[in-house]
Each structure stands twice: as structure tokens, then as C-alpha cells.
């Protein structure tokens, strides 16, 4: 199995339950490709190295699990290399339950929390205990600012890890974080300081801070869902509970975002929710490694974040006649396409949706689309060497079909070039690019 954590955690019984509950397909990619998530990348090393606490689970001879909280100065848990962690064990209540459990079973589960930024990492490994006489190895685990008696040390060999979604994590802040934010606010003119979290490079969530934007449409974040490891959905509702302005499929809204340096920027996102309802708008945002706006949005938007924005607009609209449609999406390009699928279903028009992604775990809205569209949904996963063939799709489309494509530039160019080669009228090929 490729995924280190899944190899351990996805037992036959777990897999049977995933199949029964309809989630097995979402994890199919965990079984494919070379081994991964068994060696720490820079992302995990930085995250672990800035924690001031974690939870540790062991299993005793009775078969019962035991969970212990471990805390200390920032970075007291040392990242030794890409497969080893270590920490010094200081004098405590002297029950020695974890120590006793490890004597008969060296398996350990660690859970790391970042409450301020709604992130969590779970890790499985094996423990080696260092006795006090092994002073050279223990010395590498000590914190010079934390002067108390050291009884032993622990070295954890990583077997697998996985990141959890932020859903249901209640943001909390340490005293140091709150004091730092208050000091920064008092020392700066009102509205010029963006909140920052002590001990991390991430921003603190925006709850309780000033309203973002100056538009007439007053919204707040009412729900969050992690759709894929890198795509998060944000539900936006009116602060008064009133119906929102009607939108057409393919509409987008400009979202104000506070960057870590205090700058306020706007980013445009497609509305992915069903345009036939007016209870909320939903946007799905891909966290990009080089995208300052998307990173700041993921790090700071939480339940209750307030936005005053301009009403939605649209430059990517569905045709109004009865011609059939073909929807083509790549990656995060599914956002306007999903709304179009909802609108076409309501109009009872003939259509298909063709969706390309890296693997099943990266199919944003994958399970929902499958439930809604059934055989009209066709997915292409590059991890399985599946390729969306633009020429085959356009050639087989019914006469008069209108094509809608959204995603990477290369996908849009492939569809446009194919349409030109097949003599398809340009009016029937409509696209939106996120590049």
C-alpha cells in the first residue's frame, strides 16, 4: 500500500465499513503509486517543531488504550530527521502508565493540534525509551530554558501520518498569542495590523476582528467543509437570515482577504452551490503553495467571519435554449461547473459532466456529484493513468451540444483547439480559466 498511515489504520473491517458507507472510493488513491506519508516533509517538520503540546496514546497489557497529554516550551518535541521525533521525559505524577505500556507494546499514536489555525496532524509510530544513562542521546532532546529533572527520553520512529480536516475544531489561543495580538493592536493605528499567531507562520482566525470589505451585501461564514486535502468549502449566509440575491449558474463573488502583512486584497471565486436556492452561497477554495490570498483565506476564515461584499456577477453563463450541454472540469475548475450541473438538472436538459483530477481523494464534491448525477458523471484520475480525451468527447457529443470547460489553461486550450479542428462553432465552446 502506498499511504503509510492507511496501511496501518485501514484494516479489512475498516475497509468494509468504508465500502458500506460509500467512502471507500474516496480513499482508493491511498493504495496507489510509490510509498508516501511515512517520511516527514518540510510541512510536517515545521508544524511539529512549533507545537507546545501533543496527545500520546499507548496500549496496555489489558488491551485498553491510554491517552496522555504532553506539554512544554515551543518546539520541545524535536524533529530529528524525516522519520524520527524525540522528547525528554521530565518528572511528573510518577504513575508511569505510558512507560509501562511501552515496555510491552512499542506502538504509539500522536495527535498534534493547532487550534488557532484549525489544523491537526495524526501520526503512528514505534517508541524507543532512552534511560538516563544514555546521556548523549538525551542531551539532544533537552530544552535549555526548561530546567527541571529529566527521567528519560523517547525516540519515535514514524510509520505513517495523515492530516485531518479542520471541521469541528474550535479555535483557541494561548495566553502568549492573545498578549501578542493585544500588544500589536495597541501599538498600531486601528485597522492596520493583521492578527498573527505566536509560534507559527500562520494568521489567527478573523473571528472578533473588523468586518472585511465595504460592500452592501452583509454575509458571514456559516459552515466549513474540507472537500480534499487542499480544497475547503466556505458557506456564506446573510447576517440577518434573509434570502440572498438570486444568482445564475457560473456566477462569482469577490471576497476580501486580510494578508499576514496587513494588506487587504480581493480574490474572485465561483459560487459552487445550487443557484436555485437563496439560503447561502458556497465557494470552494484551493490552498495554493504560492497563493498568498488562498493561504490567508484558509488560515483566517472561520465560523462567524464577517464580510461586506458586492453582489455576485457572472461572465460564464449557461445557454437559455434547449440544446444539450457537456460540462468539462479540471481540478478546482469544478466549482462553477457544479453549479451548472445543478441548474441543468433543474431544467431537465440533457447533459454530461466530465471531471479530471489527480486521484479520488482530490475530487472536490466527488461523492455529492456521484449521488446527484449517477451515470452522467465521468471521472478521469491521472493516478490511474486515465486521461480526459477532448477529441473523443467532442466528436461523440450530440448535434448542437454547448460545451462548458473550466480548469487549467492546458485543458481549456485542448478543448478549444479540438473544437476548431472539428469545425465546432466558437459560440458553442464557453470557458473560464483560473490561471
N, C-alpha and C positions, 0 to 999 in steps of 0.2 A: 504494500500500500504506500502511496506517495506521501500523504499527510501524516506527520509524526504523531500528533495528538489523536487524530481519528483512528489510527492503527490500534491505539490502546483503548480509547473510550468507546468506539463504535463496535461493541460486541455483537454477536449474532442476534441476541434478544433485542438490543437497541435498534439494530437494523430492521428487524421485523416490525417493531413499533413505528419506526420512521416510515416504512412502507405502508403500514395500516393508516397512518395519519397523513400520508400524502407528501411527506417532505424528503423522502429518500432520493428522488431525482435531483433535488437542490444540492445534495452533497455528493453526487456522482463524480464530480471532478476531483474529489479528495482521493479517489482511488487511482488517478491517472498521472502519468509523467514521472519524472525523477523525484527522489525524496525531497520533501520540503517541510518547513515548520518543525524541524528538530535541531536546528542551529540558529542561534540568535543573530538577527541582523542589527544594523545600527539603530533602527527604530526601537526594537525591544531593549537593546542595551541602554539607550538613553532613557527610556521610560523606567526601567527597573532601577537604574542608577540614581534616579531622583525621587524615589519613594522614601517616605519616612515611616512606613508601616506596611505589613502584609499579613495575610492569614495563611496558616500552615496546617495541613491535615495529615494525620498518620492513622494507621490501623493497628489495633492491639491484638493480643492473642485470643481474645474473646470474639473477634470479628467486628467489634464496634469501632466506628471512626471517632477520632478526637480532633477537634479544631482548636488551634491556639493562635492568639493574636501576638504578633511581634512588632515592636516599635523601637525607634531610635532616631538619631540625627539623620538629616537628609543624606542619602547615599550610604547608610550603614550596611545595607546589603550590597556586597561588592560583586561586580561583574568581572570575573577573572579572565574569561575568553568567550568564544562563541558557543561553548557548551557547558560552562561551569560557573556557578554562583557560590558565594561563600559569605558567612557572617559569624561574628563572635557571639558566644552564648554567655551572657552575664548572669550573676547570681539573682535568683528570683524567689518564688514561693517554695521551692525545693520539693514539689510533687513529682517531678521527673517523669511525667506521663509520656510526653513525646519521646524523650530519651529512651524510656523503656520500650516503647513501641518500635523504635528504630532498631533496637537490639535483636528483634525477631523478624522484622519486616522493613527493609530499607526503602520501600516505596513512599513517595511524598507527593502531595498536591499543594501548590502555592497559588494564591489568589491575590493579585495586585490591583488596587483601586486608585483612581484619580477622580475623586468626587467633584472637584471644581470643574473639570473639563469632561465629565461623564464618559470616562474611559476605563476599561478593565481588561486585564490580561490573566489568563489561567494557564498554568504550567504544570506538567507532570515530570517527575524525575526520580532519581535514587540518591540517597543520603549516605555520606561517609562522615563519621564522627571523628574529630581530632581531639585527643586528650591534651591536657595542659602541658605535658612533657614535650609535645610536638610544637615547641615554641616558635620555630622558624615559620611554619605554615600558618600558625595562629596569628603571628605578628602582622602578616599581610592583611588580616581581617579586622584589625583594631582601628578604632576611631580615637585619635589623639585628644580630641576635645571632650571625650566621654570617659571620664576617669572613674571607673568602678571595677569591682572584681570580675575577672574573666574565668569561667569554669571550664569551657571547652570551645571548640569551633565546629562548624558544619560546612561541608562542601556538597553542593547539589549538582549532580550530572543531569543535564537536561535530556529528556527523552522525547518530549513533544510540547507544543504550546499552541494556543489559539486565542484570538481576540474576540471578546464578546461585544454585542451591540449595546448602545447606550440606553436602550429603552428601560424605563423604570428606575434609573439611577437618580436619586435625589441629590442635587448639588449641595455640597457642604464645603466650608472653607476653614482653614486653620486660623488660629489667633494671629500668627505671623502674617498670613495672607491678608486678613482683614486690616491689621495695623498698617501694613504697607500700602494698601489701597487708600485708607483714610489719610495717611500722610501725603500721598501723591495728590489726592484731591484737594487737601487744604493748601498745598504748596503751589497749585496751578490755578489759572483762571478757569471759571466754570465752563464745562463742556469741552476742554482741550485735552483732557487726559483720558486715554482708553484704559479700562481696568486691566491689570496684569496679575498673573498668578505667581506667587513666590515659589521658587524651586522648579519651575518648568518654563518652557518657552511658549506655552500656550496662553491664551487670554482667558480671564474669568468670564463666566456667563453673564449675559446682559440684564438678568432679572434685577429690577430695582433701579436700573440706570435710566437715563433720559430716553424719551421716545426717539426712535430713529426715523428720520425723514420729516417732510413738511407738507405732504400731500393731503388731499381731502378724505381719502379712504382710510379709516382707522381700523387696523387689524391687530390681532395678537396671535402668537404661536399657541395652538391649542392641542397639538399632538405631534409626536416624532416617531418615526419608524426607521429601522436600519434595513434597507432593501437588499444591499450587497455589502461586502466588506468595505467598500469605498463610496457607496451611494446612500444618502439619508433623505427620507421624505419629511417635509415640514407641512403640517396642516395649518392654514391661516383662516381665522374666523373674525367676524365683526366684533368689536369690543362691546357692542350693545345687543348682540344676538340677532340683529335684523338681517334679512336676506341680502346677499351680496349682489352687485350688479351682474346682469347676465353676461356670459362670455360665449364666444364661438370656439369650436374645436381649433386648436392651433394657436390660441391666444397666449400672450406672455405678459409678465409684470416685471417692473424694475424694483429691485429690492435694495434698500440702503444697508450698508455694512460698515461697521467700525473696524478699521485695521489696527493691528497692535501698536503702530506709531501714532495713533490718534486720528488719522485721516478718515474722512467719511467718503465712501465711494458707492456707486450704484452698479449693480450687476443685473442683467436681464435673464429671466428664467421662464421656461414654458410652463403653463398650467397643465398638469397631467391628470387632474381629476375629471370626472364626468361633467361636461359643460351643461348638461340638462338639469343639474341641481344647483341651488344657490346657497347652500348651507356653509360651504367652505371652498377655498381654493387649496390645491395641493401642488407643491413643487418638489422635485427630486433633484438633489444637488450632488454632483460628483466631486469628491475631495481630490484635487489635483496637486501633485507634488510641487509644481511651480506656480500654482494659482493662489495668490495671496488672498483674493476675495473669497474663494471657496473654502480655504483653510480657516479664515476668520469666521465665516458663517457657521461652519461645523463646530468651531470651538466656542462660540459665544451665544448662538441662538439656542434657547431652551424654552420650556413651557412658560408662558407669560410674557415673553419678549414682545414689546410693543413696536408697531410700525405704522407710520402715517405715509401712505404712498399715493401715487397717481393711479387712476383706474386702469385696468388691463387694456391692451391694444392687440392688434393682430395684423401680420403681414403674410400669414401662412394659413390660408382658409380653404375649407372644403368646397367643392363644386356644389351647386344647388339643384342640378337636374338629376335624372335617374340613372346616369351612367354608372357602371361598376367601378370599383376602386381597388388598387393594390397599394398597401402600406408597406414600406421598407424602412427598417430601423437598424442602426448600428450602435451598440453601447448605450450611452446616455441619451442618444437620439430617440429613444423610446418615449421620452416624456410627452412631446406633442402628439406623437403617433398613438399613444394610448388613449388620449382624449378623442382623437379622430375615430378610433375604433368604437368608442362608446357612442359617439354621435351617429355613426353609420349603422350600428346595431339598432338604435332607436328609430332610425329612418327605414329600417328593414331593406337596406340596399345590399347588393352582392359585393363582397369584398374578401380579401385575404390579408393577413399580416405576416411578413417575413422578417425575422429578428435575428441578427448576428451578434454574438458575444464571445468572450474568451472561453467561458465554461458555464455550467449550470448555476454555479454559485454567483456568477456575475450577471445573471438575467434579472435585471430590475423588474419588478412586477411579474416575474415569470409564473408563479403559481396562480396569481389572480387572473392573468391573461389566459392561462390554460383553462381555468374554470369558466371564464366568460366566453371564450371563443371556440374551445374544443378543436375540431379539425381545421378551422380557419387559421389557426396559429401554426407557423412553421419556424422552427429554431435551428440555427446553424452555429455549432460550437467549434471554435478553432482548436481547442484542446483535443477534440476527436477527429481532427483533420477534415472537418466539414466546412464547405465553402459556399457562400451565397453567390450563385451564378446569375449575374444580371441578364446576360443574353438569354439564358434558358427561361427565366421568369418573364421577361418582357415578350419573348417570342410566343409563349404559351398563353398570354393574357387574352381574355375575351375582347372582341372588337369594341373599340371606343373606350377602353379602360383608362381611367385617370390615375396617374402614378404619383405617390407622395413619398418622398425619401428624406430622412433626417439622420445625421450621424457624421462620421469622419469625412474629411474632404475627399479622400480616395474613393469612398463608397459613392458619394454624390457624383464625382467625375465619371465613375464607371457606369452608373445608370444613365447619365446624360450622353456619354459617348455611344453607349449601346442604343439609346433611343434615336440618336441621329443616324447611326448606321442602319437601323431598321426602318427609317423614314417615318418615325412617330412624330406627330405634330408637337412642337415645343410647348403649346398651351396645355398639353396633357401630362407634362412632366413638371411637377412642382416640388421645390425642395427648400430646406432650411439647414444652414450649417452652423455649428457651434465653434468653428475654428476662429 
